[in-house]
């Protein structure tokens, strides 16, 4: 009889997919979201915990709890904390919606409201960008054709 053991060769990609799957199962059918941010940061939207919850259940598997990106085997996962690219809402929305580099496309996995919530959390909690990303912002960017250089899947 052959003994089954945990393989040390299980890569970060498999762990990220497992975390994404678990996070998506947990969030399926959840309440409508609102743009939110960490307490104390100035925002103009009603805060909710959904953005933080999404980050913790999906994003931090690769970007780490402190949002400083991957190190070691995870090298190449960009830091979200202190990231000047996130000042541009369009860049942030396109990246999450369409994917970029090794990051998967979240269009169809997350609602526009969930994308807005997690981006508002990341931009406000780990950066100093207090203006929320709204569901309307996501819908506007999502309805705009994406250039092939900005698209991870190039299925357009």
FENRA-V993749 format. One record per helix or strand. SS is the DSSP state (helix for helix, strand for strand). FROM is the first residue (numbers start at 1). LEN is the number of residues. If there is no record, write none. Layout:
ss:SS from:FROM len:LEN
ss:SS from:FROM len:LEN
This chain:
ss:helix from:12 len:16
ss:helix from:50 len:14
ss:helix from:72 len:3
ss:helix from:84 len:4
ss:helix from:89 len:10
ss:strand from:100 len:1
ss:strand from:103 len:1
ss:strand from:107 len:1
ss:strand from:110 len:1
ss:helix from:112 len:14
ss:helix from:135 len:8
ss:helix from:148 len:3
